[in-house]
Amino acid sequence: MSESHMTAVNQLPESVADFMADIVRRCGRKHANWATDFQAGFANTLTTTVRRRGDETFLLTGDIPAMWLRDSAAQMRPYLVIARHDPDIATMIAGLVRRQIRDILIDPYANAFNEKGDGACWNHDLTEMGPWIWERKYEMDSLCYPVWLAWLLWRNTGMTTQFDEDFKKAARTIMTVWDHERDHAHNSPYRFTRVTERSLDTLSRNGLGPQCAVTGMAWSGFRPSDDACAYSYLIPSNMFCVTILGYLEQIFTQIVPCPQLAVQAQTLRAHISAGLRDHGLTVSHDGSQIWAYEVDGLGHASVMDDPNGPNLLGAPYFGFCTKDDPTYLATRRVVLSDENPFWYTGSVTSGMGSSHSADGWIWPLGLSMQGLTSTDSGEKERLLDKLVDLDAGTHLMHESVDANDPTHFTRPWFSWSNMLFCELVMDILGIRVRS
């Protein structure tokens, strides 16, 4: 694969082309429409978003000229099954981890970065910006995803070169940030203000964020949707954090031993796990115990979910619990119902929407995650058929679509959504990333 991104399917690596052909064969005539969208989406990420520069890999999110730490890891995840047998794909993914780690060491509070240190940015926000930073909305999950990808690269290929000295430095930085953010008001240097009329794009109280009590969990300014948290402890991100700290403990115990970092991960994981148990649960309309989406430790909890991951729906996918966990199943029933204020039903389809888009618009990301966390093959098939029906003839997934008219959609070039759909196709065919 050359340094400049590829522009045609026939330039795909042979291993990728062979894998796509195998998917087409497995889908057969019955599900040829799944295969068509799979081919388009799976090729699109490699042919339009990848920039390889030396030993680093930079990934555009799609139609925004920047790389999100979250999105880029999610975009690469399905290629891990090919990386098992193709060293160049493995090297490409390792290059992404290396670039993500470098970005975290530049600023662990930023969520999106520039390809070059040219000062480009989404907005001239009132925070500590730098030339490499595209946006500095602190989202706890942004620090989870690169560690997750590094771990998954090892699990699927045995590669360990990504666990270098910079990785150790970044791990220490990540855990220090999360520890400080357990008492955001007193320990955190982070402030963020955007001059805007859209309240979800800025933090209240002069950039400090809404009031909250100390709970043991880690504070997050923004959700994975890039919208501000209503209550400062984002439960799905703290769930993902618990998973990631478990991985860090294993990495620094078994793979590249570093007792100090292993103990730091173990201790922090215990604090955040206790915070989740003590403060993260609430009750649904029928009295069932469920996970809240956000809490503030002051008695407020939100019953909702958002299609951007990590989310409550994706708790098993992100390694926090099993698919048959009773609290998860109760939570799942709520977030896939009208009790979730972002569940929309239109004349064409229904699904989960987001505060980040218009009322009545649903996100394919949510439908894909619903399928990936289902134990019912029939539900997976129905969701794949629905996703194909929502592609508006483009054979690609979008950010959001009008539940009354899927020809109305946002973001025609959104790689994360394409790849989560592709992973669902792989999943129903029994092809899964080892976790």
N, C-alpha and C positions, 0 to 999 in steps of 0.2 A: 504494500500500500504506500503510495507516494506521500510526500509532505503536503501537497495541495490536495484538497478533498476531491473525491471521485465524483463523476457526474453521470455515469451510465451504469446500468445493471451489469452489462457485460464486463465491467472493470472490477466486479466484486471478486474477492479472493475465492479460489476454487472451493475451499472448505465451506464457505458461506453459501455459494451457489448450489453445492451438493446438498447442504442441509435444507435449503429452501425447496429444492426439487423433491426431497424426501417428504417434506410437509405436504406438498401438493399431492404426492402419491398417497399418503395416508388419509388425506381429506377425501380423496376420490370424487366421484361425480356428485354424490349426495351432498357434500359440503364444499363444493368447488368455490362458492362465494367466500367462504372463510379463507381458502387458500389464496384467492385473488388479493384480498385485503392484507393477508399475512405477507405475501411477497412484496407488496407496495410498501408496507410499513417497515418491515425488517430491512429492506434494502435502503429505505429513505434515510435512516439514521447514519449508516455508513457513507452513503453517497452525498449527503448534504450537510452534515453537522460536524464531522470529524476533522480535526486539524492536528497533524503529527509534526512536532518540532523537536528534533533531536530525540532525547529520551523521555519527552513529555507529550501528553495527548490533551488537547483542548476540545471541548464539545460545546457547540452552540446549542441553546435550548430549542432553537427553531427560528421563528421569525423575530427574535430579539437578539442583537449582536453581542451576547454575553453568555457566560457559563454559570449556571446555578449549581452549587455543590450538591443539592438534593437531586435535581433533575438529571444531572450528568451521570450520577451513580445509577439511577433508575434506568436511564437510557442504555447503559452498558450491560446491565444485569443479565438479560437473556442470552447475550453472546458468550457467557461463561460456559455454556454447554459445548460450544464449539472450541473454546480455549483449551478444553481438556485434551484435544487432539491437534490443535494448531498453535504452535509456539508463537507465531507472529500475532495472532489475535490475543494471546495471553500477554505478550509484550505491550500491545496497544492498551490493554486494560491496566496493566501495571503502570504505564505512562500516565494514564488518567489519575490513578491513585497518587502518583508522584506529584502531578500538578495540583491536585486538590490539597495535598499536604502542604505544599509550598504556599498555597493561597491561605490556608488556615494559619500558617506561621506569619503571614503578612498581617492578617487581621481576623481573629476568631469570631468577631461579631458581625462580619459581613456575610451576606447570603449569596451574592453574585459578583463575578469578577470579569475583567476585561482580558482579551487575548494578549494585549500588549499594555504596558504601563503608560497609556496615552491620555489618561484623565477623562475618558468618556464616562458618562454616568446617566442613569435614568432621570435623576433630579438633583439639584444642588441643595441637598438636605443639610439641616443644622445638626451635624454630628461630626465625628473625626474621619473625614473622607481622605482617600489617598489616590494616586494615579492608577492603581490596579483595580480599584473598587468600582463596580458598576452600581451596586446598591448595598446599603448597610442596615438593612432591617434584620435585627437579631432574631433568628428562628432556631430554637434549640435543636431541631432535627437536622439542620445544616451540618452540625458537627457529628451527628450519628452516621449519616450516609457514607462518607468516605471510609470510616472504620469498617462499616458493614461490607463495603465493596472489597476492601483489603482482605477481610476475613473470608469472604466468599471466594475470592481468587485463590487463596490457599486451600480452601475446602474442595474446590473443583479441579485444581491443577497441581497442588502441592508446592506451588511457587512461594518462596519466602523472601525474595529480594526486596519486596515492598516494605518489609519490616526493618527498615534501616534506621540510622541515627536520627534523621529528620522525622520519621514516624514516631520514634520515642519522644522527641521534643514536642511534636504535635499532640501526642497522647497526653503528655503532662500538661500542656496548655489547655486542652479540651477539658480535662478533669478539674483543673484549677478554675476555669470559667464556670463550670457547673457547680463547683463547691461555693464559689463566691455568689452565684445567683440563687443559692438557697436562702440568702438574706439580701435580696436585691437592693432594698432601700439603703442599707448600711455598708455593703461590701462592693457594690458594682460600680465600675467607672462608666458604664454605658448609658448614654442618653440619646434620644432621637426625636427630632421634630421636623416635620415637613410643612411648609407653608401651602396649605390646600384647604378646600372646602369639604373634602371627603375625609371624614373623621377616621375611617378605617385605615388611612395611609399615614397616620401620625400617632404619637403617644401623648396621652394627657399629662397634666401636671408638669408642664415645661420639659417634656421628654422623659420623665421618670416612669410613666405608666400608671395604671389604676392602683389604688391602695390594695394591699394584701398582707396577710399575716405570714409568719414563718411556719412552714409545714413539714420541712424535711425534703420536699420536692424542689426542683430547679425551676426558676422563673423563665418565661419566654415572652419577648415583646410582641412577636407576630406568629401567626399560624402558618402552616405550609402553603396556604393560599396567598401569602404575602399580605393578609389583612391583620390588623391589630387584634390582639386577644381582648376579649371583654373582661375576663378574669384571668389572672396572670399565671396560673398553673395549668398548663395544657396537658391534659391527661394522656392522650396518645403519644405525645413526644416524650413524656416521662416514662411511659411504658417502653418505648423504643430505646430510651437511654438505659434502662435496666438491662435490656438485652445486650446492648453494646458494651456496657461495663462488664458483663459476664464474659464477652468475647475478649476484652482487653485483659481481664484477669487470666484467661487461658493463654493468650498470646504471650504474656510476660511471665507465665509459669512454665509453659511447655515448649514454645517455639523459639523465642528469643528471651531467655530468662532475665528478668530484672525485678528482683523481689520488692523493691520500693514501689515501683509502678503497679505491680500486682496487688500489693496491700492497699495502695491508694484506690484502685478500682474496686476491690472487695468492700472497703469501708464505705465508699460513696454509694455503691450499689445498695448496701444495707440501709443507709439513710433514706434514699429515694424510694426503695421498696416499702419501707415503713410509712413514708408519707403517702404513698398511693393507697395503702391499706387503710390508713387512718382518715384520709381526707378525700380520696378520689371517688368514693361510691355515693350514689344517691338512689332514689326510687322512681319508678315509672308510674304512670297513671293507675295501673292495676296493682301497685304495691310491690312489684318485683324489684329486687336489688339489681342495679345496673351501674355501669361506669358512667360518670359524668364526662362531658367533653372538656369543660374547664371548671375550675373552682378558684376561690380566692383565700380560703382558709378563714374567712369571716362569716361563713354560713351560706354563701351564694354558690350555686352550681347550675350549669347549663345542660339541659337535656337536648342534645342535637348531635349531628356529625357533619363532616365536610368531606367531599370526595377526594381532596388532596391528601396524600399520605405523608406521614403516618396519620391514620385516623382510627377511630374505634372499630370500624368495620374490618380493618386490616390487622387487628391485633395478632391473630395467628400467623399471618403472612410475615409480620415483622418480628416473630419469634417470642412474643410475650406469653402466649397461652396456646392451648390446643383448640382445635375447631369445635370440639364437643364440650368445652368448659361451660358449666351452667351459667355463670355470670356473663360470659361472652355471648352465649345464645340468647339470654334475656335482653342484653344490650343490642344485639343484632336485630331482634324482632322490633325493637323500638326505632332504631335508626332507619330501618327499611319500611317505615310506616308514617302515617300522617302525624304521629306524635313528634317526629323530627320536623321542625319548622322549615327545613330545607328539602323536604320530600315533596316533589311536584308531580301532578298527574295532568296530562294534556289530552287532546283528542287523538294524538298519534302514539304517545308513549308515556311512561312514568319513570322516575328515577330521582337520584339525589342531586340537588343543586348546591350552590355556594353563595355566601355573602359577596364573593368576588365577581359575580355575574348577575344578570337581571333575574327577577322573580319569574318562575315558570320555565327557566332554562336548565336542563340537566347536563351532567358531565359524564362523558364516556368513561373517564377514569373510575368513577364510582361503580359503573356497571361491570367493568373489568375486574375490579377488586371484589365485588359481590360474587363473581364467578370463581375467582381464585381462592376464596375462603369458603366456598360451598362444598358440601360432601355429596351433593346430588348431581349426578351427571346430566340428568334431564334439565335441571336449572342452568347448568353451564351451557348446554346446547341452546336453550331459549335465549340466554343472554348474548351468546355469540351471534345468533340470528338477528337479534335486536340491534346489536352494534353495527353489523353490516348494513342493516336497513337505515341506520342513522348517518351513514358516511356521505350522503348527498351526492352519490355518484363519483366522489373523488377517490375512493378506495383507501382513504386515510381517515384516522380518527381526529377529532377536533377538541378544542377546550370545552366548549359548551354548545348545546343545540336547543333550539326552541321545541318544547315538547308538543307544540301544535303544528310545527312546520320545520322539519329537520334541514330544509334547504337554507334556513337561516342559522348561521353558526358563527362562532368566534374562533380565531386562530387557525387558519388553514394549514399551518406548518407547526406542529406541536409534537415533538419527537417522543416525549415521555408517554403521552397518550397512545401513540402508535405502538410503542414497545410493550406497554402493559397489555394491550389487546393481543399482541403477538405471544406474550407469555401465557395468556389464557388459552390460545389455540394450542400451544405446546403442552400445557397442563392437561387438557382433555385428551390429548394423544399419549399421555404418560411420559412426557419429556420434561424433566424438572431440574432446576438449579439445586445442587446439593447445598444444604444449609447446616 
